[in-house]
Amino acid sequence: MAKSLRRIALVVAVATALSKVVGLLRQQVIAAAFGVGAAYDAYNYAYVLPGFLLILLGGINGPFHSAMVSVLSRRDRNEGAHVLAAINTMVGAALLAVTLLLIVAADPLITLVAPGLDATRHELAVEQMRWMAPMALFAGLIGLGFGALNAADEFWLPAVSPLLSSLAVIGGIGLLWWRLGSAIVLPQWALLGGSVLAASTTVGALLQWLIQLPALAKQGLHRFELVWDWNHPGVKEVLAVMAPATLSSGMLQINVFVDLFFASGIVGAAAGLGYANLLVQTPLGLLSNALLVPLLPVYSRLTAPADRPELVARIRQGLMLSTASMLPLGALMVGLAVPIVRLVYERGAFNQGAAQMVASLLMAYGVGMPVYLARDVLVRVFYALGDGNTPFRWSVAGIGLNACFDWFLVGGPTPWGLQLPALNFGAPGVVLATVSVNLITCLGLTWALAGRLGGLPLRVWSRDSLLLLLAAMAAGCVAWGLSTWVAWPAGFLGLLLQNGLCAGLALATYGLIGALAGVPEVRQLLAMAGRRRPA
């Protein structure tokens, strides 16, 4: 069984890595074609609602996926096919109505999501939302189908399927580039370019759904029929799991709405956030799978009072491993923001000005890297303890806090019609607001967990975290100093050399200081990097 679990983890990790690499290539193609211009800027606002549904409902480990896995894994294929057909029918009907709503009400919805858009970007966003509205329907079908496949021990296809969406976008932009050439960046082609970008995104979602049908049929789980069966026990169980999970998962996505609402008055902000966010999510997703997936089942097995010391030790391991890996990554994003962005994106329409803007956002993301994984660790511990209410309450509170921080840090209007220019950080303020909320949430969840477990050795954990922070700051200074003071060669190879050498020396600095400080998790990470077992 252990070997089987390791094999599954390897399959998922390889598929996820492949999807993320192609996703990065997709973003590079978008950057070269549109830069931070109107077409891609408007696209990020148009994508908010359809993309919210695709991530929430169609994503791996999303509520639809998790509900199907938990229910169908305990049923035979014939009954599973009936349950899947019934849920597909009900969800499909509901999401078809949502699709029609997005098409008909696109104009007021864009006004609601992004009130600060100028007329040109507003018109583009409305048109793009209408093109992407069918993604609402496909999102639910994708999540349900891939959940059924995972329940049947089919893991490769769900994990690798986002690659198809990226390829569809790359293909659509490629055809447009073949037709227009370098004129693709001209304002008169913004509507066409934005429409192609949106339409190819929808095609990608369609492909994600279509590719699962043969696999479902092979497993005996797919039926081309409408089934209205509300009373089947399996259907009731799926709905009972799906409803609260969807509500809870949606809390994090609502913060995206809040951020874009405040960013809509800043030209190019949504495009810049999209580019910077991908640079953060690519390594974050890989590290999350590598570090946390093996630990999460352990928490669920250590909930008995007699296992409390071991549970506390494992919580420390999860938190400190995430901190020890995220701090140097954040330091590199702060110290090497400009050369990283230039290396990945600077070509075609993505010019030096766009690079500076995205680099400022990447630096803001880097400041908050340590709390991203730590929050996920804490939430999973509460779930293992059978407590979903505490994370949910903090998620709800986080929405209000995020709006307040956005208001302050982006320079929102006061009730008297005045601005707060001293606190106006522009687009980076949106990221710093999210970082602030994540930090407060982590502290609150840690405090609640300490109360739940009768105390935690927070003084020792804080001391080791401070040592790691100092090591990361030293690493960031090394990266920034070398990047700034050395005359690096021009061009792509020069940027590659600059990033590689600066990052390598910075990480060596971090590892040396962390190991000398006696933080065991740093030694663990060094052992993992050297493919050795920690002592």
C-alpha positions as CSV (number, residue, x, y, z in Angstrom):
1,M,0.0,0.0,0.0
2,A,2.8,2.4,0.9
3,K,4.4,1.7,-2.5
4,S,1.1,2.5,-4.2
5,L,0.8,5.8,-2.4
6,R,4.3,6.7,-3.3
7,R,3.6,5.9,-6.9
8,I,0.4,8.0,-6.9
9,A,2.3,10.9,-5.3
10,L,5.0,10.6,-8.1
11,V,2.4,10.5,-10.8
12,V,0.6,13.6,-9.5
13,A,3.8,15.5,-8.9
14,V,5.1,14.8,-12.4
15,A,1.7,15.7,-14.0
16,T,1.5,18.9,-11.9
17,A,5.0,19.9,-12.8
18,L,4.3,19.4,-16.5
19,S,1.1,21.4,-16.3
20,K,2.8,24.3,-14.5
21,V,5.7,24.4,-17.0
22,V,3.3,24.6,-19.9
23,G,1.3,27.2,-17.9
24,L,4.4,29.3,-17.5
25,L,5.0,29.0,-21.3
26,R,1.4,30.2,-21.9
27,Q,2.0,33.2,-19.7
28,Q,5.2,34.0,-21.6
29,V,3.2,33.9,-24.9
30,I,0.5,36.2,-23.4
31,A,3.2,38.6,-22.2
32,A,5.0,38.7,-25.6
33,A,1.7,39.3,-27.4
34,F,-0.1,41.7,-25.1
35,G,2.3,42.9,-22.4
36,V,0.3,44.9,-19.8
37,G,-2.0,46.4,-22.4
38,A,-5.7,46.8,-22.5
39,A,-6.5,43.3,-23.9
40,Y,-4.9,41.3,-21.1
41,D,-5.7,43.8,-18.4
42,A,-9.4,43.6,-19.2
43,Y,-9.1,39.9,-19.5
44,N,-8.2,39.5,-15.9
45,Y,-11.4,41.3,-14.8
46,A,-13.5,39.3,-17.3
47,Y,-12.0,36.1,-16.0
48,V,-12.9,36.8,-12.4
49,L,-16.3,35.1,-12.3
50,P,-15.8,32.3,-14.9
51,G,-12.3,31.6,-13.6
52,F,-13.6,31.7,-10.0
53,L,-16.0,28.8,-10.9
54,L,-13.3,26.9,-12.9
55,I,-10.9,27.1,-10.0
56,L,-13.5,26.5,-7.3
57,L,-15.6,23.8,-8.9
58,G,-13.3,22.3,-11.5
59,G,-10.0,22.3,-9.6
60,I,-8.3,19.3,-8.2
61,N,-9.1,19.1,-4.4
62,G,-11.9,21.5,-5.0
63,P,-15.3,20.8,-3.4
64,F,-16.9,19.0,-6.4
65,H,-13.8,16.8,-6.9
66,S,-13.5,16.0,-3.1
67,A,-17.2,15.2,-2.8
68,M,-17.1,12.7,-5.7
69,V,-13.9,11.0,-4.5
70,S,-15.3,10.6,-0.9
71,V,-18.6,9.1,-2.1
72,L,-17.8,7.1,-5.2
73,S,-14.7,5.4,-3.7
74,R,-17.1,3.4,-1.5
75,R,-19.5,2.3,-4.2
76,D,-19.4,-0.1,-7.1
77,R,-19.0,1.2,-10.7
78,N,-22.7,0.7,-11.7
79,E,-24.0,2.7,-8.7
80,G,-21.2,5.2,-9.2
81,A,-22.2,5.8,-12.8
82,H,-25.8,6.5,-11.7
83,V,-24.7,8.9,-9.0
84,L,-22.4,10.7,-11.4
85,A,-25.1,11.0,-14.0
86,A,-27.6,12.4,-11.5
87,I,-25.1,14.9,-10.1
88,N,-24.1,15.9,-13.6
89,T,-27.7,16.5,-14.5
90,M,-28.5,18.7,-11.5
91,V,-25.2,20.6,-11.5
92,G,-25.3,21.0,-15.3
93,A,-28.8,22.5,-15.2
94,A,-27.8,25.0,-12.4
95,L,-24.6,26.0,-14.1
96,L,-26.3,26.4,-17.5
97,A,-28.5,29.0,-15.8
98,V,-25.3,30.7,-14.4
99,T,-23.8,30.7,-17.9
100,L,-26.9,32.5,-19.3
101,L,-26.7,35.0,-16.5
102,L,-23.1,35.8,-17.2
103,I,-23.9,36.4,-20.9
104,V,-26.9,38.6,-20.3
105,A,-25.6,40.5,-17.3
106,A,-22.0,40.8,-18.4
107,D,-22.1,44.7,-18.5
108,P,-23.4,45.3,-14.9
109,L,-21.3,42.4,-13.5
110,I,-18.1,44.0,-14.9
111,T,-19.2,47.3,-13.4
112,L,-19.7,45.6,-10.1
113,V,-16.3,43.8,-10.2
114,A,-14.2,46.6,-11.6
115,P,-15.9,50.0,-11.2
116,G,-12.7,51.9,-12.0
117,L,-12.2,50.6,-15.5
118,D,-12.1,53.2,-18.3
119,A,-14.6,52.8,-21.2
120,T,-12.2,50.9,-23.5
121,R,-11.2,48.3,-20.9
122,H,-14.8,48.0,-19.7
123,E,-16.0,47.2,-23.2
124,L,-13.2,44.7,-23.7
125,A,-14.0,43.0,-20.4
126,V,-17.7,42.7,-21.2
127,E,-17.0,41.1,-24.5
128,Q,-14.5,38.7,-23.0
129,M,-16.8,37.7,-20.1
130,R,-19.5,36.7,-22.7
131,W,-16.9,34.6,-24.5
132,M,-15.9,32.9,-21.3
133,A,-19.4,32.4,-19.8
134,P,-19.6,28.7,-20.9
135,M,-16.7,28.0,-18.6
136,A,-19.2,28.1,-15.7
137,L,-20.9,24.9,-17.1
138,F,-17.7,23.2,-18.0
139,A,-16.2,23.9,-14.5
140,G,-18.8,21.8,-12.7
141,L,-18.6,18.9,-15.2
142,I,-14.8,18.9,-15.0
143,G,-14.7,18.8,-11.2
144,L,-17.3,16.0,-11.0
145,G,-15.7,13.9,-13.8
146,F,-12.2,14.1,-12.4
147,G,-13.4,13.3,-8.9
148,A,-15.0,10.2,-10.3
149,L,-11.7,9.3,-12.1
150,N,-9.7,9.7,-8.9
151,A,-12.2,7.5,-7.1
152,A,-11.5,4.8,-9.8
153,D,-7.7,5.2,-9.2
154,E,-7.1,7.3,-12.3
155,F,-4.7,10.1,-11.3
156,W,-2.6,11.1,-14.3
157,L,-5.4,12.6,-16.5
158,P,-6.9,15.0,-13.9
159,A,-3.5,16.3,-12.8
160,V,-2.2,16.9,-16.3
161,S,-5.4,18.2,-17.9
162,P,-4.7,21.9,-17.2
163,L,-2.0,21.5,-19.8
164,L,-4.7,21.4,-22.5
165,S,-6.1,24.7,-21.4
166,S,-2.7,26.3,-21.7
167,L,-2.1,24.8,-25.1
168,A,-5.4,26.1,-26.3
169,V,-4.5,29.6,-25.3
170,I,-1.0,29.3,-26.9
171,G,-2.6,28.0,-30.1
172,G,-5.2,30.8,-30.2
173,I,-2.6,33.5,-29.7
174,G,-0.3,31.8,-32.2
175,L,-3.0,31.9,-34.9
176,L,-3.6,35.6,-34.1
177,W,0.1,36.4,-34.3
178,W,0.3,34.5,-37.7
179,R,-2.6,36.7,-38.9
180,L,-1.5,40.1,-37.5
181,G,2.2,39.8,-36.7
182,S,3.7,42.6,-34.6
183,A,0.5,44.7,-35.2
184,I,-1.1,42.5,-32.5
185,V,-0.2,45.2,-29.9
186,L,-1.9,48.0,-31.8
187,P,-5.0,49.5,-30.1
188,Q,-7.3,48.9,-33.1
189,W,-6.8,45.1,-32.6
190,A,-7.3,45.1,-28.8
191,L,-10.9,43.9,-29.2
192,L,-10.0,41.1,-31.6
193,G,-7.0,40.1,-29.4
194,G,-9.0,40.1,-26.3
195,S,-11.8,38.0,-27.9
196,V,-9.3,35.4,-29.2
197,L,-7.7,35.2,-25.7
198,A,-11.1,34.7,-24.1
199,A,-12.4,32.3,-26.7
200,S,-9.3,30.1,-26.5
201,T,-9.6,30.0,-22.7
202,T,-13.1,28.6,-23.1
203,V,-11.9,26.1,-25.7
204,G,-9.3,25.0,-23.2
205,A,-12.0,24.3,-20.5
206,L,-14.0,22.4,-23.1
207,L,-11.0,20.2,-23.9
208,Q,-10.5,19.5,-20.2
209,W,-14.0,18.2,-20.1
210,L,-14.0,16.2,-23.3
211,I,-10.7,14.5,-22.5
212,Q,-12.2,12.8,-19.5
213,L,-15.2,11.3,-21.3
214,P,-13.3,8.3,-22.8
215,A,-11.6,7.6,-19.5
216,L,-14.9,7.7,-17.7
217,A,-16.4,5.4,-20.3
218,K,-13.5,3.0,-19.9
219,Q,-14.1,2.9,-16.1
220,G,-17.8,2.3,-16.7
221,L,-18.7,5.6,-15.1
222,H,-20.0,7.7,-18.0
223,R,-23.6,7.7,-19.3
224,F,-25.1,9.9,-22.0
225,E,-28.4,10.5,-20.2
226,L,-30.2,12.9,-18.0
227,V,-31.0,11.5,-14.5
228,W,-33.2,13.3,-12.0
229,D,-32.8,11.4,-8.8
230,W,-32.6,13.6,-5.7
231,N,-33.4,10.7,-3.3
232,H,-30.6,8.3,-4.1
233,P,-28.4,7.9,-0.9
234,G,-25.2,8.5,-2.9
235,V,-26.6,11.7,-4.5
236,K,-27.7,13.0,-1.1
237,E,-24.3,12.2,0.3
238,V,-22.5,14.1,-2.5
239,L,-24.7,17.1,-2.0
240,A,-24.2,17.0,1.7
241,V,-20.4,17.1,1.3
242,M,-20.4,19.5,-1.7
243,A,-22.5,22.4,-0.3
244,P,-20.4,23.3,2.8
245,A,-17.1,22.6,1.1
246,T,-18.1,24.9,-1.8
247,L,-19.0,27.7,0.6
248,S,-15.8,27.3,2.6
249,S,-13.5,27.1,-0.4
250,G,-15.2,30.1,-2.0
251,M,-14.1,32.4,0.9
252,L,-10.5,32.6,-0.4
253,Q,-11.7,33.4,-4.0
254,I,-13.9,36.2,-2.7
255,N,-10.7,38.0,-1.7
256,V,-9.7,38.0,-5.4
257,F,-12.9,40.0,-6.1
258,V,-12.1,42.5,-3.4
259,D,-8.5,43.0,-4.6
260,L,-9.5,43.5,-8.2
261,F,-12.3,45.9,-7.2
262,F,-9.7,48.2,-5.6
263,A,-7.1,47.6,-8.4
264,S,-9.5,48.5,-11.2
265,G,-8.6,52.2,-11.1
266,I,-4.9,51.4,-11.7
267,V,-4.1,50.9,-15.4
268,G,-2.4,47.6,-16.0
269,A,-2.7,46.4,-12.4
270,A,-4.7,43.3,-13.1
271,A,-2.4,42.2,-15.9
272,G,0.6,42.8,-13.6
273,L,-1.0,40.8,-10.8
274,G,-1.6,38.0,-13.2
275,Y,2.0,37.8,-14.3
276,A,3.5,38.1,-10.8
277,N,1.0,35.6,-9.3
278,L,2.1,32.9,-11.7
279,L,5.7,33.4,-10.7
280,V,4.6,32.8,-7.1
281,Q,2.2,30.0,-7.7
282,T,4.5,27.8,-9.8
283,P,7.2,27.1,-7.1
284,L,4.6,27.4,-4.3
285,G,2.5,24.6,-5.8
286,L,5.5,22.3,-6.4
287,L,6.8,22.9,-2.8
288,S,3.3,22.4,-1.4
289,N,3.0,19.0,-2.9
290,A,6.5,17.9,-2.0
291,L,6.4,19.1,1.6
292,L,2.8,18.9,2.8
293,V,1.1,16.0,1.0
294,P,3.1,13.4,2.9
295,L,2.3,15.1,6.2
296,L,-1.4,15.7,5.9
297,P,-2.6,12.1,6.4
298,V,-0.4,11.9,9.5
299,Y,-2.3,14.6,11.2
300,S,-5.6,12.6,10.8
301,R,-4.0,9.6,12.5
302,L,-2.8,11.5,15.5
303,T,-6.0,13.0,16.9
304,A,-6.2,10.7,20.0
305,P,-5.2,12.3,23.4
306,A,-2.4,9.8,23.8
307,D,-0.9,10.9,20.4
308,R,-0.8,14.6,21.4
309,P,3.0,14.9,21.8
310,E,3.6,13.3,18.4
311,L,0.9,15.6,16.8
312,V,2.6,18.7,18.2
313,A,5.9,17.5,16.9
314,R,4.4,16.9,13.4
315,I,2.7,20.3,13.5
316,R,6.1,21.8,14.2
317,Q,7.6,19.8,11.4
318,G,5.0,21.1,8.9
319,L,5.2,24.7,10.0
320,M,9.0,24.9,10.2
321,L,9.5,23.0,6.9
322,S,7.1,25.4,5.1
323,T,8.8,28.4,6.8
324,A,12.3,27.1,6.0
325,S,11.5,26.7,2.3
326,M,9.4,29.8,1.8
327,L,11.7,32.3,3.5
328,P,14.6,31.9,1.0
329,L,12.2,31.8,-1.9
330,G,10.7,35.1,-0.7
331,A,14.2,36.5,-0.3
332,L,15.0,35.7,-3.9
333,M,11.8,37.3,-5.1
334,V,12.7,40.5,-3.3
335,G,16.4,40.6,-4.1
336,L,16.1,39.4,-7.7
337,A,12.6,40.7,-8.7
338,V,13.7,42.7,-11.7
339,P,16.1,40.1,-13.3
340,I,13.6,37.3,-12.6
341,V,10.8,39.1,-14.4
342,R,13.0,40.2,-17.3
343,L,14.2,36.6,-17.8
344,V,10.8,35.1,-17.8
345,Y,8.7,37.8,-19.6
346,E,10.7,40.6,-21.2
347,R,10.1,40.0,-24.9
348,G,7.7,41.2,-27.6
349,A,5.1,43.6,-26.1
350,F,6.4,43.1,-22.6
351,N,8.8,46.0,-22.3
352,Q,11.1,47.4,-19.6
353,G,8.2,49.5,-18.1
354,A,6.1,46.3,-17.8
355,A,9.0,44.5,-16.2
356,Q,9.4,47.2,-13.5
357,M,5.7,47.1,-12.7
358,V,5.6,43.3,-12.4
359,A,8.8,43.3,-10.4
360,S,7.3,45.6,-7.8
361,L,4.4,43.2,-7.4
362,L,6.7,40.2,-7.2
363,M,8.6,41.9,-4.4
364,A,5.4,42.4,-2.5
365,Y,4.5,38.8,-3.0
366,G,8.0,37.8,-1.8
367,V,7.5,39.5,1.6
368,G,4.5,37.3,2.3
369,M,5.8,34.0,1.0
370,P,6.4,32.4,4.5
371,V,2.7,32.7,5.5
372,Y,1.2,31.1,2.4
373,L,2.1,27.5,3.2
374,A,1.9,28.0,7.0
375,R,-1.7,28.9,6.7
376,D,-2.5,25.8,4.7
377,V,-0.7,23.6,7.3
378,L,-2.8,25.1,10.2
379,V,-6.1,24.8,8.3
380,R,-5.3,21.1,7.6
381,V,-4.6,20.4,11.2
382,F,-8.0,21.9,12.2
383,Y,-9.7,19.7,9.6
384,A,-7.9,16.6,11.0
385,L,-9.2,17.5,14.4
386,G,-12.7,17.6,13.0
387,D,-13.0,21.4,13.3
388,G,-13.9,23.2,10.1
389,N,-15.6,26.1,11.8
390,T,-12.5,27.8,13.1
391,P,-10.8,28.1,9.7
392,F,-14.2,29.1,8.2
393,R,-14.6,31.9,10.7
394,W,-11.1,33.2,10.1
395,S,-11.8,33.1,6.3
396,V,-14.9,35.2,6.7
397,A,-13.1,37.7,8.9
398,G,-10.3,37.8,6.4
399,I,-12.6,39.1,3.7
400,G,-13.5,42.1,5.8
401,L,-9.8,42.6,6.8
402,N,-8.7,42.4,3.2
403,A,-11.2,45.1,2.2
404,C,-9.9,47.4,5.0
405,F,-6.3,46.8,4.1
406,D,-7.0,47.4,0.4
407,W,-8.7,50.6,1.3
408,F,-5.8,51.9,3.3
409,L,-2.9,50.5,1.2
410,V,-4.2,51.3,-2.2
411,G,-5.4,54.8,-1.1
412,G,-9.1,54.3,-1.2
413,P,-11.5,57.2,-0.8
414,T,-12.6,58.4,2.6
415,P,-16.2,59.1,3.5
416,W,-15.4,62.8,3.0
417,G,-14.2,62.3,-0.6
418,L,-10.5,62.6,0.2
419,Q,-7.6,60.3,-0.6
420,L,-5.0,59.0,1.7
421,P,-1.9,59.6,-0.4
422,A,0.6,58.8,2.3
423,L,-0.7,55.2,2.3
424,N,-1.1,54.8,-1.4
425,F,1.2,52.0,-2.5
426,G,-0.6,51.5,-5.8
427,A,-0.8,48.0,-7.2
428,P,1.7,46.5,-4.7
429,G,-0.7,47.7,-2.0
430,V,-3.2,45.1,-3.1
431,V,-0.6,42.3,-2.6
432,L,0.5,43.8,0.7
433,A,-3.1,43.8,1.9
434,T,-3.4,40.1,1.2
435,V,0.0,39.4,2.9
436,S,-1.3,41.3,6.0
437,V,-4.5,39.3,6.1
438,N,-2.6,36.0,5.7
439,L,-0.2,37.0,8.6
440,I,-3.1,37.9,10.9
441,T,-4.9,34.6,9.9
442,C,-1.8,32.5,10.7
443,L,-1.4,34.2,14.1
444,G,-5.0,33.7,14.9
445,L,-5.1,30.1,13.9
446,T,-1.9,29.4,15.8
447,W,-3.4,31.0,18.9
448,A,-6.7,29.0,18.5
449,L,-4.7,25.8,17.9
450,A,-2.6,26.3,21.0
451,G,-5.8,26.7,23.0
452,R,-7.3,23.6,21.5
453,L,-4.2,21.5,22.2
454,G,-3.6,22.8,25.7
455,G,-0.5,24.8,24.7
456,L,2.2,24.8,22.1
457,P,6.0,25.5,22.4
458,L,5.5,28.8,20.6
459,R,8.6,30.5,22.3
460,V,10.9,27.9,20.8
461,W,9.2,27.9,17.4
462,S,9.3,31.7,17.3
463,R,13.0,31.7,18.1
464,D,13.8,29.3,15.3
465,S,11.6,31.2,12.9
466,L,13.4,34.5,13.8
467,L,16.8,32.8,13.1
468,L,15.5,31.6,9.7
469,L,14.2,35.1,8.9
470,L,17.6,36.6,9.7
471,A,19.2,34.0,7.4
472,A,16.8,34.8,4.6
473,M,17.4,38.5,5.0
474,A,21.2,37.9,4.6
475,A,20.5,35.7,1.6
476,G,18.3,38.4,0.0
477,C,21.1,41.0,0.6
478,V,23.6,38.7,-1.1
479,A,21.3,38.2,-4.1
480,W,20.5,41.9,-4.4
481,G,24.1,43.0,-4.0
482,L,25.6,40.7,-6.6
483,S,22.8,41.5,-9.0
484,T,23.3,45.2,-8.6
485,W,27.0,45.6,-8.3
486,V,28.3,43.1,-10.9
487,A,28.2,44.2,-14.6
488,W,26.3,41.2,-16.1
489,P,26.3,40.5,-19.8
490,A,23.3,41.7,-21.8
491,G,20.7,39.5,-23.4
492,F,18.9,36.3,-22.4
493,L,22.1,34.3,-21.5
494,G,23.3,37.2,-19.3
495,L,20.0,37.2,-17.4
496,L,20.2,33.5,-17.0
497,L,23.7,33.7,-15.6
498,Q,22.7,36.6,-13.4
499,N,19.7,34.8,-11.9
500,G,21.5,31.5,-11.6
501,L,24.7,32.7,-9.9
502,C,23.0,35.2,-7.6
503,A,20.3,32.7,-6.5
504,G,22.8,29.9,-6.0
505,L,25.1,32.0,-3.8
506,A,22.1,33.4,-1.9
507,L,20.7,29.9,-1.2
508,A,24.1,28.7,-0.1
509,T,24.3,31.7,2.4
510,Y,20.9,30.8,3.7
511,G,21.7,27.1,4.1
512,L,25.0,27.8,5.9
513,I,23.5,30.3,8.3
514,G,20.4,28.2,9.0
515,A,22.5,25.1,9.6
516,L,25.0,26.9,11.9
517,A,22.0,28.3,13.8
518,G,21.0,24.7,14.6
519,V,17.5,24.8,13.1
520,P,16.9,21.1,12.3
521,E,14.4,21.7,9.4
522,V,17.1,23.5,7.4
523,R,19.3,20.4,7.7
524,Q,16.3,18.3,6.7
525,L,15.8,20.5,3.6
526,L,19.6,20.3,2.8
527,A,19.4,16.5,3.1
528,M,16.4,16.4,0.8
529,A,18.1,18.6,-1.7
530,G,21.1,16.2,-1.6
531,R,18.8,13.2,-1.9
532,R,19.9,11.9,1.4
533,R,17.9,10.7,4.3
534,P,18.0,13.2,7.2
535,A,19.7,11.8,10.2
